[in-house]
Amino acid sequence: MSELVQCHSGFRYADRPVSFLWESNKYKITRIIQEGKTEGGLSFTVATKSDSVFRLLYDECNDQWLIYPAGHLE
């Protein structure tokens, strides 16, 4: 499994992301704003302790995370 994103795993892997590594910085997730399924996996929009917002996409077939910055909470 990818080390970029640490997740709480319950019924399945990646039930709920709790932290992630982006640009050599570790971010703790304080809130999941939105979650859903994509054609190839899972999608989470999350807020961090610094109120930054990121999209985390998990490709289940390739066991790979993609991380995109999405701005700041207002």
PDB file of N, CA, C and O in Angstrom, chain B, residues numbered from 101:
ATOM      1  N   MET B 101       0.836  -1.191   0.000  1.00  0.00           N
ATOM      2  CA  MET B 101       0.000   0.000   0.000  1.00  0.00           C
ATOM      3  C   MET B 101       0.878   1.251   0.000  1.00  0.00           C
ATOM      4  O   MET B 101       2.009   1.237   0.486  1.00  0.00           O
ATOM      5  N   SER B 102       0.354   2.287  -0.533  1.00  0.00           N
ATOM      6  CA  SER B 102       1.098   3.534  -0.638  1.00  0.00           C
ATOM      7  C   SER B 102       1.345   4.144   0.739  1.00  0.00           C
ATOM      8  O   SER B 102       0.482   4.095   1.615  1.00  0.00           O
ATOM      9  N   GLU B 103       2.527   4.715   0.917  1.00  0.00           N
ATOM     10  CA  GLU B 103       2.858   5.388   2.165  1.00  0.00           C
ATOM     11  C   GLU B 103       2.535   6.880   2.119  1.00  0.00           C
ATOM     12  O   GLU B 103       2.721   7.583   3.112  1.00  0.00           O
ATOM     13  N   LEU B 104       2.052   7.367   0.975  1.00  0.00           N
ATOM     14  CA  LEU B 104       1.713   8.784   0.875  1.00  0.00           C
ATOM     15  C   LEU B 104       0.547   9.162   1.775  1.00  0.00           C
ATOM     16  O   LEU B 104       0.519  10.260   2.332  1.00  0.00           O
ATOM     17  N   VAL B 105      -0.405   8.267   1.918  1.00  0.00           N
ATOM     18  CA  VAL B 105      -1.615   8.552   2.684  1.00  0.00           C
ATOM     19  C   VAL B 105      -1.801   7.466   3.744  1.00  0.00           C
ATOM     20  O   VAL B 105      -1.823   6.276   3.429  1.00  0.00           O
ATOM     21  N   GLN B 106      -1.934   7.883   4.993  1.00  0.00           N
ATOM     22  CA  GLN B 106      -2.250   6.952   6.071  1.00  0.00           C
ATOM     23  C   GLN B 106      -3.763   6.967   6.260  1.00  0.00           C
ATOM     24  O   GLN B 106      -4.393   8.024   6.296  1.00  0.00           O
ATOM     25  N   CYS B 107      -4.331   5.764   6.381  1.00  0.00           N
ATOM     26  CA  CYS B 107      -5.786   5.650   6.476  1.00  0.00           C
ATOM     27  C   CYS B 107      -6.203   4.802   7.665  1.00  0.00           C
ATOM     28  O   CYS B 107      -5.488   3.902   8.106  1.00  0.00           O
ATOM     29  N   HIS B 108      -7.390   5.125   8.168  1.00  0.00           N
ATOM     30  CA  HIS B 108      -8.081   4.219   9.074  1.00  0.00           C
ATOM     31  C   HIS B 108      -8.747   3.195   8.166  1.00  0.00           C
ATOM     32  O   HIS B 108      -9.459   3.556   7.228  1.00  0.00           O
ATOM     33  N   SER B 109      -8.517   1.942   8.443  1.00  0.00           N
ATOM     34  CA  SER B 109      -9.127   0.901   7.621  1.00  0.00           C
ATOM     35  C   SER B 109     -10.075   0.084   8.485  1.00  0.00           C
ATOM     36  O   SER B 109      -9.682  -0.491   9.500  1.00  0.00           O
ATOM     37  N   GLY B 110     -11.306   0.048   8.069  1.00  0.00           N
ATOM     38  CA  GLY B 110     -12.319  -0.735   8.766  1.00  0.00           C
ATOM     39  C   GLY B 110     -12.715  -1.905   7.895  1.00  0.00           C
ATOM     40  O   GLY B 110     -11.971  -2.877   7.769  1.00  0.00           O
ATOM     41  N   PHE B 111     -13.879  -1.812   7.300  1.00  0.00           N
ATOM     42  CA  PHE B 111     -14.393  -2.851   6.407  1.00  0.00           C
ATOM     43  C   PHE B 111     -13.513  -3.007   5.170  1.00  0.00           C
ATOM     44  O   PHE B 111     -13.405  -4.104   4.620  1.00  0.00           O
ATOM     45  N   ARG B 112     -12.883  -1.916   4.728  1.00  0.00           N
ATOM     46  CA  ARG B 112     -12.034  -1.923   3.541  1.00  0.00           C
ATOM     47  C   ARG B 112     -10.824  -1.031   3.802  1.00  0.00           C
ATOM     48  O   ARG B 112     -10.816  -0.244   4.748  1.00  0.00           O
ATOM     49  N   TYR B 113      -9.798  -1.160   2.948  1.00  0.00           N
ATOM     50  CA  TYR B 113      -8.668  -0.238   3.009  1.00  0.00           C
ATOM     51  C   TYR B 113      -9.163   1.144   2.581  1.00  0.00           C
ATOM     52  O   TYR B 113     -10.056   1.269   1.743  1.00  0.00           O
ATOM     53  N   ALA B 114      -8.586   2.135   3.151  1.00  0.00           N
ATOM     54  CA  ALA B 114      -8.906   3.540   2.822  1.00  0.00           C
ATOM     55  C   ALA B 114     -10.339   3.907   3.196  1.00  0.00           C
ATOM     56  O   ALA B 114     -11.013   4.645   2.478  1.00  0.00           O
ATOM     57  N   ASP B 115     -10.790   3.382   4.326  1.00  0.00           N
ATOM     58  CA  ASP B 115     -12.103   3.764   4.842  1.00  0.00           C
ATOM     59  C   ASP B 115     -12.155   5.267   5.102  1.00  0.00           C
ATOM     60  O   ASP B 115     -13.129   5.944   4.773  1.00  0.00           O
ATOM     61  N   ARG B 116     -11.061   5.772   5.711  1.00  0.00           N
ATOM     62  CA  ARG B 116     -11.011   7.193   6.061  1.00  0.00           C
ATOM     63  C   ARG B 116      -9.546   7.621   6.164  1.00  0.00           C
ATOM     64  O   ARG B 116      -8.830   7.121   7.032  1.00  0.00           O
ATOM     65  N   PRO B 117      -9.078   8.540   5.299  1.00  0.00           N
ATOM     66  CA  PRO B 117      -7.697   9.013   5.419  1.00  0.00           C
ATOM     67  C   PRO B 117      -7.535   9.855   6.678  1.00  0.00           C
ATOM     68  O   PRO B 117      -8.439  10.606   7.047  1.00  0.00           O
ATOM     69  N   VAL B 118      -6.377   9.731   7.344  1.00  0.00           N
ATOM     70  CA  VAL B 118      -6.121  10.498   8.568  1.00  0.00           C
ATOM     71  C   VAL B 118      -4.944  11.460   8.427  1.00  0.00           C
ATOM     72  O   VAL B 118      -4.882  12.466   9.135  1.00  0.00           O
ATOM     73  N   SER B 119      -4.011  11.164   7.523  1.00  0.00           N
ATOM     74  CA  SER B 119      -2.885  12.064   7.274  1.00  0.00           C
ATOM     75  C   SER B 119      -2.280  11.717   5.917  1.00  0.00           C
ATOM     76  O   SER B 119      -2.544  10.653   5.356  1.00  0.00           O
ATOM     77  N   PHE B 120      -1.459  12.640   5.398  1.00  0.00           N
ATOM     78  CA  PHE B 120      -0.814  12.379   4.122  1.00  0.00           C
ATOM     79  C   PHE B 120       0.470  13.193   4.008  1.00  0.00           C
ATOM     80  O   PHE B 120       0.667  14.178   4.721  1.00  0.00           O
ATOM     81  N   LEU B 121       1.322  12.767   3.114  1.00  0.00           N
ATOM     82  CA  LEU B 121       2.590  13.426   2.832  1.00  0.00           C
ATOM     83  C   LEU B 121       2.494  14.089   1.464  1.00  0.00           C
ATOM     84  O   LEU B 121       2.189  13.432   0.469  1.00  0.00           O
ATOM     85  N   TRP B 122       2.756  15.405   1.419  1.00  0.00           N
ATOM     86  CA  TRP B 122       2.717  16.142   0.162  1.00  0.00           C
ATOM     87  C   TRP B 122       3.839  17.165   0.169  1.00  0.00           C
ATOM     88  O   TRP B 122       3.967  17.946   1.112  1.00  0.00           O
ATOM     89  N   GLU B 123       4.655  17.164  -0.883  1.00  0.00           N
ATOM     90  CA  GLU B 123       5.811  18.049  -1.003  1.00  0.00           C
ATOM     91  C   GLU B 123       6.675  18.013   0.254  1.00  0.00           C
ATOM     92  O   GLU B 123       7.077  19.054   0.775  1.00  0.00           O
ATOM     93  N   SER B 124       6.955  16.803   0.732  1.00  0.00           N
ATOM     94  CA  SER B 124       7.811  16.541   1.901  1.00  0.00           C
ATOM     95  C   SER B 124       7.243  17.045   3.216  1.00  0.00           C
ATOM     96  O   SER B 124       7.961  17.068   4.215  1.00  0.00           O
ATOM     97  N   ASN B 125       5.981  17.450   3.252  1.00  0.00           N
ATOM     98  CA  ASN B 125       5.327  17.882   4.490  1.00  0.00           C
ATOM     99  C   ASN B 125       4.223  16.910   4.845  1.00  0.00           C
ATOM    100  O   ASN B 125       3.476  16.451   3.980  1.00  0.00           O
ATOM    101  N   LYS B 126       4.126  16.599   6.135  1.00  0.00           N
ATOM    102  CA  LYS B 126       3.051  15.725   6.598  1.00  0.00           C
ATOM    103  C   LYS B 126       1.884  16.587   7.064  1.00  0.00           C
ATOM    104  O   LYS B 126       2.064  17.528   7.837  1.00  0.00           O
ATOM    105  N   TYR B 127       0.692  16.257   6.588  1.00  0.00           N
ATOM    106  CA  TYR B 127      -0.524  16.982   6.941  1.00  0.00           C
ATOM    107  C   TYR B 127      -1.476  16.064   7.690  1.00  0.00           C
ATOM    108  O   TYR B 127      -1.733  14.938   7.265  1.00  0.00           O
ATOM    109  N   LYS B 128      -1.995  16.553   8.807  1.00  0.00           N
ATOM    110  CA  LYS B 128      -3.014  15.821   9.546  1.00  0.00           C
ATOM    111  C   LYS B 128      -4.380  16.293   9.055  1.00  0.00           C
ATOM    112  O   LYS B 128      -4.643  17.493   8.972  1.00  0.00           O
ATOM    113  N   ILE B 129      -5.235  15.342   8.733  1.00  0.00           N
ATOM    114  CA  ILE B 129      -6.582  15.672   8.247  1.00  0.00           C
ATOM    115  C   ILE B 129      -7.490  15.930   9.440  1.00  0.00           C
ATOM    116  O   ILE B 129      -7.604  15.100  10.342  1.00  0.00           O
ATOM    117  N   THR B 130      -8.132  17.089   9.432  1.00  0.00           N
ATOM    118  CA  THR B 130      -9.039  17.436  10.530  1.00  0.00           C
ATOM    119  C   THR B 130     -10.505  17.216  10.171  1.00  0.00           C
ATOM    120  O   THR B 130     -11.363  17.079  11.043  1.00  0.00           O
ATOM    121  N   ARG B 131     -10.774  17.186   8.845  1.00  0.00           N
ATOM    122  CA  ARG B 131     -12.172  17.001   8.440  1.00  0.00           C
ATOM    123  C   ARG B 131     -12.234  16.461   7.019  1.00  0.00           C
ATOM    124  O   ARG B 131     -11.477  16.884   6.145  1.00  0.00           O
ATOM    125  N   ILE B 132     -13.133  15.535   6.806  1.00  0.00           N
ATOM    126  CA  ILE B 132     -13.427  15.068   5.453  1.00  0.00           C
ATOM    127  C   ILE B 132     -14.624  15.867   4.968  1.00  0.00           C
ATOM    128  O   ILE B 132     -15.723  15.755   5.511  1.00  0.00           O
ATOM    129  N   ILE B 133     -14.400  16.671   3.943  1.00  0.00           N
ATOM    130  CA  ILE B 133     -15.451  17.545   3.415  1.00  0.00           C
ATOM    131  C   ILE B 133     -16.388  16.768   2.513  1.00  0.00           C
ATOM    132  O   ILE B 133     -17.605  16.943   2.566  1.00  0.00           O
ATOM    133  N   GLN B 134     -15.815  15.908   1.685  1.00  0.00           N
ATOM    134  CA  GLN B 134     -16.629  15.121   0.750  1.00  0.00           C
ATOM    135  C   GLN B 134     -15.891  13.822   0.439  1.00  0.00           C
ATOM    136  O   GLN B 134     -14.662  13.795   0.373  1.00  0.00           O
ATOM    137  N   GLU B 135     -16.645  12.759   0.250  1.00  0.00           N
ATOM    138  CA  GLU B 135     -16.041  11.496  -0.178  1.00  0.00           C
ATOM    139  C   GLU B 135     -16.950  10.839  -1.195  1.00  0.00           C
ATOM    140  O   GLU B 135     -18.163  11.050  -1.201  1.00  0.00           O
ATOM    141  N   GLY B 136     -16.343  10.039  -2.054  1.00  0.00           N
ATOM    142  CA  GLY B 136     -17.134   9.377  -3.077  1.00  0.00           C
ATOM    143  C   GLY B 136     -16.334   8.308  -3.791  1.00  0.00           C
ATOM    144  O   GLY B 136     -15.165   8.068  -3.490  1.00  0.00           O
ATOM    145  N   LYS B 137     -16.995   7.671  -4.745  1.00  0.00           N
ATOM    146  CA  LYS B 137     -16.372   6.646  -5.575  1.00  0.00           C
ATOM    147  C   LYS B 137     -16.090   7.253  -6.940  1.00  0.00           C
ATOM    148  O   LYS B 137     -16.866   8.058  -7.454  1.00  0.00           O
ATOM    149  N   THR B 138     -14.970   6.854  -7.512  1.00  0.00           N
ATOM    150  CA  THR B 138     -14.643   7.225  -8.880  1.00  0.00           C
ATOM    151  C   THR B 138     -14.700   5.955  -9.720  1.00  0.00           C
ATOM    152  O   THR B 138     -14.935   4.868  -9.194  1.00  0.00           O
ATOM    153  N   GLU B 139     -14.487   6.092 -11.002  1.00  0.00           N
ATOM    154  CA  GLU B 139     -14.499   4.918 -11.870  1.00  0.00           C
ATOM    155  C   GLU B 139     -13.453   3.894 -11.449  1.00  0.00           C
ATOM    156  O   GLU B 139     -13.674   2.689 -11.566  1.00  0.00           O
ATOM    157  N   GLY B 140     -12.303   4.381 -10.953  1.00  0.00           N
ATOM    158  CA  GLY B 140     -11.231   3.468 -10.595  1.00  0.00           C
ATOM    159  C   GLY B 140     -10.929   3.353  -9.117  1.00  0.00           C
ATOM    160  O   GLY B 140      -9.996   2.644  -8.739  1.00  0.00           O
ATOM    161  N   GLY B 141     -11.695   4.035  -8.261  1.00  0.00           N
ATOM    162  CA  GLY B 141     -11.366   3.956  -6.846  1.00  0.00           C
ATOM    163  C   GLY B 141     -12.177   4.883  -5.977  1.00  0.00           C
ATOM    164  O   GLY B 141     -13.404   4.932  -6.059  1.00  0.00           O
ATOM    165  N   LEU B 142     -11.460   5.630  -5.131  1.00  0.00           N
ATOM    166  CA  LEU B 142     -12.095   6.469  -4.126  1.00  0.00           C
ATOM    167  C   LEU B 142     -11.604   7.900  -4.240  1.00  0.00           C
ATOM    168  O   LEU B 142     -10.499   8.151  -4.720  1.00  0.00           O
ATOM    169  N   SER B 143     -12.431   8.838  -3.795  1.00  0.00           N
ATOM    170  CA  SER B 143     -12.096  10.259  -3.831  1.00  0.00           C
ATOM    171  C   SER B 143     -12.466  10.888  -2.497  1.00  0.00           C
ATOM    172  O   SER B 143     -13.549  10.649  -1.964  1.00  0.00           O
ATOM    173  N   PHE B 144     -11.552  11.696  -1.964  1.00  0.00           N
ATOM    174  CA  PHE B 144     -11.793  12.420  -0.715  1.00  0.00           C
ATOM    175  C   PHE B 144     -11.376  13.867  -0.895  1.00  0.00           C
ATOM    176  O   PHE B 144     -10.301  14.142  -1.428  1.00  0.00           O
ATOM    177  N   THR B 145     -12.209  14.786  -0.458  1.00  0.00           N
ATOM    178  CA  THR B 145     -11.817  16.184  -0.330  1.00  0.00           C
ATOM    179  C   THR B 145     -11.685  16.415   1.162  1.00  0.00           C
ATOM    180  O   THR B 145     -12.631  16.198   1.919  1.00  0.00           O
ATOM    181  N   VAL B 146     -10.487  16.864   1.590  1.00  0.00           N
ATOM    182  CA  VAL B 146     -10.197  16.940   3.021  1.00  0.00           C
ATOM    183  C   VAL B 146      -9.659  18.314   3.400  1.00  0.00           C
ATOM    184  O   VAL B 146      -9.110  19.035   2.568  1.00  0.00           O
ATOM    185  N   ALA B 147      -9.829  18.660   4.674  1.00  0.00           N
ATOM    186  CA  ALA B 147      -9.249  19.881   5.236  1.00  0.00           C
ATOM    187  C   ALA B 147      -8.169  19.473   6.230  1.00  0.00           C
ATOM    188  O   ALA B 147      -8.278  18.451   6.908  1.00  0.00           O
ATOM    189  N   THR B 148      -7.121  20.296   6.301  1.00  0.00           N
ATOM    190  CA  THR B 148      -6.015  20.024   7.216  1.00  0.00           C
ATOM    191  C   THR B 148      -6.064  20.997   8.393  1.00  0.00           C
ATOM    192  O   THR B 148      -6.896  21.903   8.444  1.00  0.00           O
ATOM    193  N   LYS B 149      -5.151  20.781   9.331  1.00  0.00           N
ATOM    194  CA  LYS B 149      -5.075  21.625  10.521  1.00  0.00           C
ATOM    195  C   LYS B 149      -4.872  23.096  10.153  1.00  0.00           C
ATOM    196  O   LYS B 149      -5.357  23.980  10.860  1.00  0.00           O
ATOM    197  N   SER B 150      -4.160  23.367   9.053  1.00  0.00           N
ATOM    198  CA  SER B 150      -3.911  24.744   8.623  1.00  0.00           C
ATOM    199  C   SER B 150      -5.022  25.285   7.709  1.00  0.00           C
ATOM    200  O   SER B 150      -4.846  26.320   7.067  1.00  0.00           O
ATOM    201  N   ASP B 151      -6.150  24.593   7.652  1.00  0.00           N
ATOM    202  CA  ASP B 151      -7.305  24.961   6.824  1.00  0.00           C
ATOM    203  C   ASP B 151      -7.027  24.886   5.327  1.00  0.00           C
ATOM    204  O   ASP B 151      -7.756  25.481   4.533  1.00  0.00           O
ATOM    205  N   SER B 152      -5.984  24.164   4.934  1.00  0.00           N
ATOM    206  CA  SER B 152      -5.764  23.893   3.512  1.00  0.00           C
ATOM    207  C   SER B 152      -6.695  22.768   3.086  1.00  0.00           C
ATOM    208  O   SER B 152      -7.026  21.891   3.883  1.00  0.00           O
ATOM    209  N   VAL B 153      -7.114  22.797   1.831  1.00  0.00           N
ATOM    210  CA  VAL B 153      -8.015  21.780   1.293  1.00  0.00           C
ATOM    211  C   VAL B 153      -7.281  21.014   0.200  1.00  0.00           C
ATOM    212  O   VAL B 153      -6.622  21.608  -0.653  1.00  0.00           O
ATOM    213  N   PHE B 154      -7.401  19.689   0.235  1.00  0.00           N
ATOM    214  CA  PHE B 154      -6.763  18.824  -0.747  1.00  0.00           C
ATOM    215  C   PHE B 154      -7.765  17.796  -1.253  1.00  0.00           C
ATOM    216  O   PHE B 154      -8.712  17.428  -0.558  1.00  0.00           O
ATOM    217  N   ARG B 155      -7.530  17.338  -2.490  1.00  0.00           N
ATOM    218  CA  ARG B 155      -8.266  16.196  -3.040  1.00  0.00           C
ATOM    219  C   ARG B 155      -7.328  15.016  -3.036  1.00  0.00           C
ATOM    220  O   ARG B 155      -6.212  15.094  -3.549  1.00  0.00           O
ATOM    221  N   LEU B 156      -7.780  13.923  -2.457  1.00  0.00           N
ATOM    222  CA  LEU B 156      -7.022  12.682  -2.420  1.00  0.00           C
ATOM    223  C   LEU B 156      -7.774  11.657  -3.256  1.00  0.00           C
ATOM    224  O   LEU B 156      -8.931  11.347  -2.975  1.00  0.00           O
ATOM    225  N   LEU B 157      -7.118  11.136  -4.279  1.00  0.00           N
ATOM    226  CA  LEU B 157      -7.740  10.144  -5.153  1.00  0.00           C
ATOM    227  C   LEU B 157      -6.981   8.840  -5.025  1.00  0.00           C
ATOM    228  O   LEU B 157      -5.761   8.809  -5.188  1.00  0.00           O
ATOM    229  N   TYR B 158      -7.694   7.761  -4.733  1.00  0.00           N
ATOM    230  CA  TYR B 158      -7.064   6.459  -4.594  1.00  0.00           C
ATOM    231  C   TYR B 158      -7.456   5.575  -5.776  1.00  0.00           C
ATOM    232  O   TYR B 158      -8.634   5.280  -5.980  1.00  0.00           O
ATOM    233  N   ASP B 159      -6.463   5.161  -6.542  1.00  0.00           N
ATOM    234  CA  ASP B 159      -6.646   4.249  -7.672  1.00  0.00           C
ATOM    235  C   ASP B 159      -6.490   2.825  -7.123  1.00  0.00           C
ATOM    236  O   ASP B 159      -5.377   2.369  -6.861  1.00  0.00           O
ATOM    237  N   GLU B 160      -7.614   2.138  -6.956  1.00  0.00           N
ATOM    238  CA  GLU B 160      -7.598   0.803  -6.339  1.00  0.00           C
ATOM    239  C   GLU B 160      -6.837  -0.221  -7.167  1.00  0.00           C
ATOM    240  O   GLU B 160      -6.145  -1.067  -6.601  1.00  0.00           O
ATOM    241  N   CYS B 161      -6.945  -0.171  -8.484  1.00  0.00           N
ATOM    242  CA  CYS B 161      -6.278  -1.158  -9.347  1.00  0.00           C
ATOM    243  C   CYS B 161      -4.758  -1.070  -9.256  1.00  0.00           C
ATOM    244  O   CYS B 161      -4.071  -2.091  -9.267  1.00  0.00           O
ATOM    245  N   ASN B 162      -4.239   0.142  -9.166  1.00  0.00           N
ATOM    246  CA  ASN B 162      -2.794   0.347  -9.128  1.00  0.00           C
ATOM    247  C   ASN B 162      -2.256   0.602  -7.728  1.00  0.00           C
ATOM    248  O   ASN B 162      -1.055   0.808  -7.556  1.00  0.00           O
ATOM    249  N   ASP B 163      -3.142   0.591  -6.714  1.00  0.00           N
ATOM    250  CA  ASP B 163      -2.758   0.859  -5.328  1.00  0.00           C
ATOM    251  C   ASP B 163      -1.916   2.134  -5.261  1.00  0.00           C
ATOM    252  O   ASP B 163      -0.804   2.135  -4.732  1.00  0.00           O
ATOM    253  N   GLN B 164      -2.472   3.220  -5.810  1.00  0.00           N
ATOM    254  CA  GLN B 164      -1.732   4.467  -5.915  1.00  0.00           C
ATOM    255  C   GLN B 164      -2.608   5.653  -5.529  1.00  0.00           C
ATOM    256  O   GLN B 164      -3.776   5.726  -5.912  1.00  0.00           O
ATOM    257  N   TRP B 165      -2.032   6.582  -4.766  1.00  0.00           N
ATOM    258  CA  TRP B 165      -2.713   7.810  -4.388  1.00  0.00           C
ATOM    259  C   TRP B 165      -2.254   8.966  -5.267  1.00  0.00           C
ATOM    260  O   TRP B 165      -1.080   9.054  -5.625  1.00  0.00           O
ATOM    261  N   LEU B 166      -3.180   9.847  -5.612  1.00  0.00           N
ATOM    262  CA  LEU B 166      -2.879  11.120  -6.257  1.00  0.00           C
ATOM    263  C   LEU B 166      -3.387  12.215  -5.330  1.00  0.00           C
ATOM    264  O   LEU B 166      -4.490  12.123  -4.791  1.00  0.00           O
ATOM    265  N   ILE B 167      -2.580  13.244  -5.148  1.00  0.00           N
ATOM    266  CA  ILE B 167      -2.912  14.328  -4.219  1.00  0.00           C
ATOM    267  C   ILE B 167      -2.879  15.654  -4.977  1.00  0.00           C
ATOM    268  O   ILE B 167      -1.913  15.967  -5.672  1.00  0.00           O
ATOM    269  N   TYR B 168      -3.962  16.427  -4.827  1.00  0.00           N
ATOM    270  CA  TYR B 168      -4.063  17.719  -5.489  1.00  0.00           C
ATOM    271  C   TYR B 168      -4.442  18.792  -4.470  1.00  0.00           C
ATOM    272  O   TYR B 168      -5.406  18.607  -3.727  1.00  0.00           O
ATOM    273  N   PRO B 169      -3.709  19.915  -4.414  1.00  0.00           N
ATOM    274  CA  PRO B 169      -4.146  21.004  -3.549  1.00  0.00           C
ATOM    275  C   PRO B 169      -5.408  21.643  -4.125  1.00  0.00           C
ATOM    276  O   PRO B 169      -5.544  21.779  -5.340  1.00  0.00           O
ATOM    277  N   ALA B 170      -6.323  22.033  -3.247  1.00  0.00           N
ATOM    278  CA  ALA B 170      -7.593  22.603  -3.718  1.00  0.00           C
ATOM    279  C   ALA B 170      -7.883  23.957  -3.088  1.00  0.00           C
ATOM    280  O   ALA B 170      -9.009  24.442  -3.195  1.00  0.00           O
ATOM    281  N   GLY B 171      -6.904  24.588  -2.433  1.00  0.00           N
ATOM    282  CA  GLY B 171      -7.104  25.914  -1.868  1.00  0.00           C
ATOM    283  C   GLY B 171      -7.203  25.919  -0.357  1.00  0.00           C
ATOM    284  O   GLY B 171      -6.640  25.058   0.318  1.00  0.00           O
ATOM    285  N   HIS B 172      -7.926  26.901   0.168  1.00  0.00           N
ATOM    286  CA  HIS B 172      -8.100  27.072   1.614  1.00  0.00           C
ATOM    287  C   HIS B 172      -9.592  27.178   1.947  1.00  0.00           C
ATOM    288  O   HIS B 172     -10.405  27.576   1.112  1.00  0.00           O
ATOM    289  N   LEU B 173      -9.924  26.816   3.173  1.00  0.00           N
ATOM    290  CA  LEU B 173     -11.301  26.998   3.649  1.00  0.00           C
ATOM    291  C   LEU B 173     -11.557  28.490   3.819  1.00  0.00           C
ATOM    292  O   LEU B 173     -10.656  29.256   4.159  1.00  0.00           O
ATOM    293  N   GLU B 174     -12.767  28.877   3.582  1.00  0.00           N
ATOM    294  CA  GLU B 174     -13.117  30.294   3.734  1.00  0.00           C
ATOM    295  C   GLU B 174     -14.103  30.473   4.846  1.00  0.00           C
ATOM    296  O   GLU B 174     -14.520  31.596   5.127  1.00  0.00           O
TER     297      GLU B 174
END
